[in-house]
């Protein structure tokens, strides 16, 4: 049996099924084939690889982990799936790690070649793509938070994410988040109102925030406090 050409391989990938003959040939001329051993990292969370990876065969896991090494599997990739497109679209680091579960062959398309397949960055379609990538990144962070943090940690995580961007010269001035209710936070963190109220009172007692009517005033950054939640284990009720 003759070895399949890159064009033959491209035609078997659903991602490229709508390409014209010229477009498919251009992609086929640009991709390279790479084999990943079992356990080898394809992309790493927090880093950039500047490439699109398309699975030809094998299997890979998409996972995220906290600083203690605890992992959550977000997806399992198989033949025809691809990874790395989010980073290529918004030029941010990967939101998750991808690891080959078994020996896996992939086609690798470099950033510059991938960019030629995209619409102009001033078009509406490109703006929509970036918006979708932003939502996917937020979803990944939400899944990680729900899976790896207790209620206390999830509340701290949500409040920090809701902090408005700092204005020039603002320093460590108090920041008001509103409209915001205990029930609204509970919905975001997947808990009940009572647990959230208990957590907010604890943060208030420690001087991190003030509570008002449908608002929370952050008095200082919760980042240091958030790191402490990693040592709390899972004692709080989920």
N, C-alpha and C positions, 0 to 999 in steps of 0.2 A: 504494500500500500504506500503510495507516494505521500510525502509530508505535506500537510496543508500550508498554503501560503498565508501571509498576514491578511490578505484580502479575503480569503476563505474564512479565516477566523473572525474577522470583523463582521462579515455577513451573518455569522451565527450569534452575534451579540445583540439582544433586543434594543439596547441603547442606540445602536447605529442603523436600525432597520429602516428608517425613513430617509437616509442619506441618498443622494443621487450617486450615479456611478463614479463621477469625477470626485465628489466629496469623499466617498468610501475609499477610493484609491489614494487620495491625499492623506487620509488617516492611516491607511495601511502602510504607506511609505514612511510614516512618522513613528509608529509604535515599535516598541521592542518587547520581546518576550523574556520574562524572568520567572525563575522557579524559587519558591520560598519553602524552606524546610519546616517540618512540624515544630511549632513553638516560636518560629521566627516572627519578629515584628514587621508588619507592612508599613503602618504609620504609627506614630506615637503621640499621645495626647499632650498638648502644649507645645508641639513642634510643627514645623512646616516641612512638607516633602516636595512641594512644587510639582506634583504629578497626579494624574488620574490613573487608578489601578482597576482593571477589569478582570474578573475571575473567568478563566477558561475552564478549569476543573478544580477539584478539591473543595475545601471548606475553610472559612475564617470566621472568627468571632470579633464582634465590635463590643468593646467594653470600656468602662470608665472606673477609676479607682480613686480612693482618698489617700491622704498622706500616710495612713497606717497600712496601706496595701490592700485594703478590702475592696473587692471588685464587684461590679454589677454588669451582667451581660445585657447589652441593649439590642443586639440583633445577631443573627447567624447568616453569613453570606455564602452563597453557592454559585454555581456556574451561571454566568450572565449578569451577576450583580457587580456593582462597582463602588468605589470609595475614593475619597479625596476631592470630590467635586466642590464641597462646601468651602474648603480652604482656597481652592482655585478661584472661586467666584468672589469671595469677600476679602481674600488675601490675609485672613487671620489664621492662627494656629489651629491644628486639629482639635476638635472638641472631645474626641475619644480615641482610644487605641484600637488598632486592628491587628490581630495575631492569627497566624495560620494554625488551624486546628489539626490539619494533616498536610502532607506535601501538596502544595498548591501552585499551579501555573497561572500566571497573569500576564496581560498585556499592559504596558506602561506607556502613557502618553504624557509628554512633558508639557509644562505650563504654556509655553509659547505656541505650541501646536494646538493645545486645547483652546487657547484664546481665539484662535482663528475660526473656531466653530461657534463662538458666541456672537450675539448681536452687539452693536455698538453700545458702549456703556452709557450713552446719553438717551437711549431709547426706553420706552415704557416697559418692554419685556425684560430688559436687563434690571430695571428697578424692581420689578415683580420678583425676579429670581433672587435678588439680594434680600428682599423682604422675607421670602420663604426660607432662605438660609438662616436669617436672624431668628425666625420662629423655631426652626429645628434646633438651633443652638440652645435657645431658651428651654425647649422641651428636654434636651439632654441634661441640662443642669437641674431641671425639676425632677427628672427621674432619679438622678444621682442623689439629690437631696432627700427624696422620699425613701430611698432604699438604704442610705448609709447614715443618716442623721436621726437622732431622736427628736421629739417635738421641740425641745429647747433649741437644738441646733438648727432646725428648719425655720423657726421663727426668726432667729438671728440672721439666717441666710436671706430670708424674704425681706426683712427690714433693710439690710444693706443693699440689696438689689433695687429697692424702691427709693433709695437715697438719690435726690436730684443731683445732677452734675454740679461740682463746685464752681462758683462764680469767682472771677479774679479778685484776690484780696479778701476772700471770705474766711480763710484760715480754718479755725475749729469752731466757728460760730454755730449755735444751735440750728438744726434743720427741721422744718415742719413737714410732715407727710400727711396729706389729707386729700379727699375724704377717706378715712380709714377706720374701720370698726374691728372689734375683736372677732366678730363672726366672719368678716371679710378675710382676716388673716387666717382664721381656722380653715376656711375654704381653700385657701392657697396652699396650706401646709398639710392638708389631709388629716386634720385632727378635729377635736371638738372645742367649743367655745371655752369651756371650763379650763382645759389644759392650757389654752393660749392665754387666758386671763392670768393664770398662775405664773406663767413664764414672764409675761409683761410686768407683773408686780415685782418679780424677782429682779428684772433688769432695772426697774424704777428704784428699788431699794438700793441697788448697787451704784446708782447715779448715772446710768447710761441713757436714760430717757425720762420724759415726763408724759403723762397721759392726760388727754383732754377729751372734749366731746367730739367724737368722730375724727380724732387726729392723734398723732404720736409725734412728739418733738424729740429728735435725737440730739443728745447733749454732747456726745463724743463718739468717735468711731467704734463700731462693734467688731472690727476685724480681729483685734486681740482677744476679745471675748469669744468670738466665733471659734478661734483655734482651741480654746479651752474645752469646747463641746466635744472635741475628738477624744478627750480623756474621761468623758462622762459615761462612755459605753452606751448601752441601750436601756438604762435604768428607768428613764421616763416612759410613761405609757405612750404607745403609738396610736 
